[in-house]
Amino acid sequence: MVTHFKTIVIGRGMMGAAAARYLSLEGEGIAVIGPDEPSDWSSHPGVFASHYDEARITRTIDSDPVWALMANRSIARYGDLARESGVDFYQEVGCLIVGPARGGADPYIAQIEAAARGLDVPVETLGSADLRQRFNYFDFGVDCEGVYESRSAGYINPRRLVEAQSRLAERAGAAIIRQTALSVREEGHRAVVSTDDDRQYSADRILVAAGGFSIAERLLPRPLDLKVYGRTVAFFEIAANILPDYQGMPSLIHQPDDPVDHIYLLPPVRYPDGKTYLKIGGDSDDLLLGTEPEIRAWFRSGGRVSTRNHLQRIIRGLVPSLADAPLSMAACVTSFTPANYPAIGFASERIAVLTGGCGAAAKSSDEIGRLGAELVMHGQINDPAYGDCFTPVFKT
């Protein structure tokens, strides 16, 4: 027996959960399919998601106007989303962006400042001495400058953001199916999803929001041009007795003189194991994952030791007090489209796609999900603020 819905969203990540909520607010017959987080990554044979984490940077400043608009619209809704769901997921600890001082070869800080002015975002610009005095746990060296955004910036807990979206979607009537979608096909006037428990579900329209796993061979009628890269993040454990030393630490994006050492960093965050970690990410090179089985294997691997060591070297210079802190690592992925914007569009008459975070989508996932829902409901994105920048590119 095939259960029928009006719309099915495949993928219970940040984009998919948001899309499901917006769809469920507009009508009945909505389902979202995706498994729960596995308890043991190393032995899990199924799919994963990159939102299995406790902290992602959020900020309103972006030099790209499209990403800036998506971020600002999403962040403006955080308060209502948390209040309506009863799930707190946002910490407004501020975001600090540091790079070589203006006037040199690297225009990074000048571009950030210009973006802040263009968005009318209040920021502070701090020189080397100010950075040392204000954020004494960091060592940025000399000849650097920072742009500090204290409001509407900090970090979100992606697990809890997905929980908030899912709770509201379910409250509005959406069905949550905790299984893995194996295939999608069109049959006459319907599309049909087969799941890993030998069930089938049909819908008038299906939205595939499976992140990097959207490259799976049987989810889309046409292969999407999407490059999926394996990423490694490192976690530095902070003992309880020294935790006060890092009080007030903001999220950080650091571009030093050598761009290979560009990193992002999250302030101390308590994780489900009861320990507090400072998280840092920034691979020195790309690891392309060409197939869905490769992505599964990558998550199970736990990351690359070479990248962990690269990040440890950076921490020894950037946060010297954590040079000898206990260190661990984890794997995640980022997915990039040719245009460096999310792919939001139809692959066929009844099957649409919503994917491609391009390493910048966590903070903007609510707006991206809204756009995916708008596409499915109206057959196109009607918001004139974006134009056609989200049109998917399919491989020939």
PESULKA-V550609 format. One record per residue. N is the residue number from 1. OMEGA is omega in radians with two decimals (NA if undefined). Layout:
n: (N & N)
omega: (OMEGA & OMEGA)
//
This chain:
n: (1 & 2 & 3 & 4 & 5 & 6 & 7 & 8 & 9 & 10 & 11 & 12 & 13 & 14 & 15 & 16 & 17 & 18 & 19 & 20 & 21 & 22 & 23 & 24 & 25 & 26 & 27 & 28 & 29 & 30 & 31 & 32 & 33 & 34 & 35 & 36 & 37 & 38 & 39 & 40 & 41 & 42 & 43 & 44 & 45 & 46 & 47 & 48 & 49 & 50 & 51 & 52 & 53 & 54 & 55 & 56 & 57 & 58 & 59 & 60 & 61 & 62 & 63 & 64 & 65 & 66 & 67 & 68 & 69 & 70 & 71 & 72 & 73 & 74 & 75 & 76 & 77 & 78 & 79 & 80 & 81 & 82 & 83 & 84 & 85 & 86 & 87 & 88 & 89 & 90 & 91 & 92 & 93 & 94 & 95 & 96 & 97 & 98 & 99 & 100 & 101 & 102 & 103 & 104 & 105 & 106 & 107 & 108 & 109 & 110 & 111 & 112 & 113 & 114 & 115 & 116 & 117 & 118 & 119 & 120 & 121 & 122 & 123 & 124 & 125 & 126 & 127 & 128 & 129 & 130 & 131 & 132 & 133 & 134 & 135 & 136 & 137 & 138 & 139 & 140 & 141 & 142 & 143 & 144 & 145 & 146 & 147 & 148 & 149 & 150 & 151 & 152 & 153 & 154 & 155 & 156 & 157 & 158 & 159 & 160 & 161 & 162 & 163 & 164 & 165 & 166 & 167 & 168 & 169 & 170 & 171 & 172 & 173 & 174 & 175 & 176 & 177 & 178 & 179 & 180 & 181 & 182 & 183 & 184 & 185 & 186 & 187 & 188 & 189 & 190 & 191 & 192 & 193 & 194 & 195 & 196 & 197 & 198 & 199 & 200 & 201 & 202 & 203 & 204 & 205 & 206 & 207 & 208 & 209 & 210 & 211 & 212 & 213 & 214 & 215 & 216 & 217 & 218 & 219 & 220 & 221 & 222 & 223 & 224 & 225 & 226 & 227 & 228 & 229 & 230 & 231 & 232 & 233 & 234 & 235 & 236 & 237 & 238 & 239 & 240 & 241 & 242 & 243 & 244 & 245 & 246 & 247 & 248 & 249 & 250 & 251 & 252 & 253 & 254 & 255 & 256 & 257 & 258 & 259 & 260 & 261 & 262 & 263 & 264 & 265 & 266 & 267 & 268 & 269 & 270 & 271 & 272 & 273 & 274 & 275 & 276 & 277 & 278 & 279 & 280 & 281 & 282 & 283 & 284 & 285 & 286 & 287 & 288 & 289 & 290 & 291 & 292 & 293 & 294 & 295 & 296 & 297 & 298 & 299 & 300 & 301 & 302 & 303 & 304 & 305 & 306 & 307 & 308 & 309 & 310 & 311 & 312 & 313 & 314 & 315 & 316 & 317 & 318 & 319 & 320 & 321 & 322 & 323 & 324 & 325 & 326 & 327 & 328 & 329 & 330 & 331 & 332 & 333 & 334 & 335 & 336 & 337 & 338 & 339 & 340 & 341 & 342 & 343 & 344 & 345 & 346 & 347 & 348 & 349 & 350 & 351 & 352 & 353 & 354 & 355 & 356 & 357 & 358 & 359 & 360 & 361 & 362 & 363 & 364 & 365 & 366 & 367 & 368 & 369 & 370 & 371 & 372 & 373 & 374 & 375 & 376 & 377 & 378 & 379 & 380 & 381 & 382 & 383 & 384 & 385 & 386 & 387 & 388 & 389 & 390 & 391 & 392 & 393 & 394 & 395 & 396)
omega: (-3.11 & 3.08 & -3.06 & 3.06 & 3.03 & 3.13 & 3.02 & 3.01 & 3.09 & -3.12 & -3.14 & 3.05 & -3.05 & 3.12 & -3.09 & 3.14 & 3.10 & 3.12 & 3.13 & 3.11 & -3.12 & 3.10 & -3.09 & 3.10 & -3.08 & -3.14 & -3.10 & 3.02 & -3.13 & 3.04 & 3.04 & -3.07 & 3.07 & -3.07 & 3.00 & 3.11 & 3.13 & 3.14 & -3.13 & -3.10 & -2.99 & -3.11 & -3.08 & -3.11 & -3.01 & -3.08 & -3.12 & 3.02 & -3.11 & 3.09 & 3.09 & -3.06 & -3.08 & -3.07 & 3.01 & -3.13 & 2.99 & -3.12 & -3.13 & -3.04 & 3.00 & -3.10 & 3.07 & -3.05 & 3.14 & 3.12 & 3.12 & 3.14 & -3.14 & 3.13 & -3.09 & 3.11 & -3.14 & -3.09 & 3.13 & -3.12 & -3.08 & -3.06 & 3.13 & -3.12 & 3.12 & -3.11 & -3.09 & -3.11 & -3.03 & -3.11 & 3.07 & -3.10 & -3.00 & 3.07 & -3.11 & -3.13 & -3.13 & 3.09 & -3.14 & 3.11 & -3.04 & 3.09 & 3.10 & -3.11 & 3.12 & -3.13 & 3.12 & -3.07 & -3.08 & -3.11 & -2.96 & -3.08 & 3.09 & 3.12 & 3.12 & 3.11 & 3.14 & 3.11 & 3.12 & 3.11 & -3.12 & -3.14 & -3.10 & 3.12 & 3.12 & -3.14 & 2.98 & 3.03 & -3.01 & 3.05 & -3.07 & -3.10 & 3.12 & 3.13 & 3.13 & -3.09 & -3.04 & -3.07 & -2.95 & 3.07 & 3.10 & 3.01 & -3.12 & -3.09 & -3.11 & 3.11 & 3.09 & 3.07 & 3.12 & 3.02 & -3.03 & 3.08 & -3.02 & -3.10 & -3.14 & -3.13 & -3.13 & 3.07 & 3.03 & 2.99 & -3.04 & 3.07 & -3.08 & 3.05 & 3.08 & 3.10 & 3.14 & 3.13 & -3.10 & -3.14 & -3.13 & 3.08 & -3.14 & 3.12 & 3.13 & 3.04 & 3.14 & 3.06 & 3.09 & -3.09 & -2.99 & 3.13 & 3.12 & 3.07 & -3.13 & -3.09 & 3.07 & 3.11 & 3.07 & 3.09 & -3.14 & -3.09 & -3.14 & 2.95 & -3.02 & 3.09 & 3.00 & -3.11 & -3.02 & 3.04 & 3.08 & 3.05 & 3.06 & 3.12 & 3.12 & -3.13 & 3.03 & 3.10 & 3.13 & 3.09 & -3.14 & -3.13 & -2.98 & 3.11 & 3.11 & 3.14 & 3.06 & 3.09 & 3.10 & -2.96 & -2.97 & 3.14 & -3.10 & 3.14 & 3.07 & -3.13 & -3.12 & 3.03 & -3.07 & 3.10 & -3.10 & -3.09 & 3.02 & 3.12 & 3.10 & 3.05 & -3.13 & -3.12 & 3.11 & -3.09 & -3.14 & -3.12 & -3.07 & -3.06 & 3.12 & -3.11 & 3.11 & -3.13 & -3.07 & -3.12 & 3.11 & -3.12 & 3.08 & 2.90 & -3.02 & 2.90 & -3.04 & 3.02 & 3.13 & 3.14 & 3.09 & -3.08 & 3.09 & -3.13 & 3.08 & -3.11 & 2.87 & -3.05 & 3.08 & 3.11 & -3.13 & -3.12 & 3.10 & -3.09 & -3.06 & 3.12 & 3.11 & -3.13 & 3.13 & -3.08 & 2.86 & -3.06 & 3.12 & 3.09 & 3.13 & 3.14 & 3.14 & 3.09 & -3.09 & 3.03 & -3.09 & 3.10 & -2.95 & -3.09 & 3.13 & 3.06 & 3.09 & 3.12 & 3.09 & -3.12 & 3.14 & 3.11 & -3.14 & -3.08 & 3.14 & 3.11 & -3.10 & 3.10 & -3.12 & 3.10 & 3.08 & 3.14 & 3.07 & -3.13 & 3.08 & 3.08 & -3.14 & -3.14 & 3.14 & 3.08 & -3.02 & 3.10 & -3.01 & -3.10 & 3.13 & -3.08 & -3.08 & -3.13 & 3.05 & -2.97 & 3.03 & -3.11 & 3.10 & -3.14 & 2.95 & 3.12 & 2.94 & -3.06 & -3.05 & 3.03 & 3.13 & -3.10 & -3.10 & 2.98 & 3.06 & 3.04 & -3.10 & -3.10 & -3.09 & 3.01 & 3.08 & -3.07 & -3.01 & -3.08 & -3.13 & -3.13 & 3.09 & -3.08 & 3.11 & 3.14 & 3.06 & 3.09 & -3.04 & -2.91 & -3.04 & -3.10 & -3.04 & -2.95 & 3.14 & 3.13 & 3.11 & 3.08 & 3.09 & 3.13 & 3.09 & 3.10 & 3.11 & 3.10 & -3.08 & -3.08 & -2.99 & -3.13 & 3.11 & 3.04 & -3.07 & -3.09 & -3.07 & -3.09 & -3.00 & -3.08 & -3.08 & -3.03 & -3.10 & -3.10 & -3.11 & 3.02 & -3.14 & 3.14 & 3.12 & NA)
//
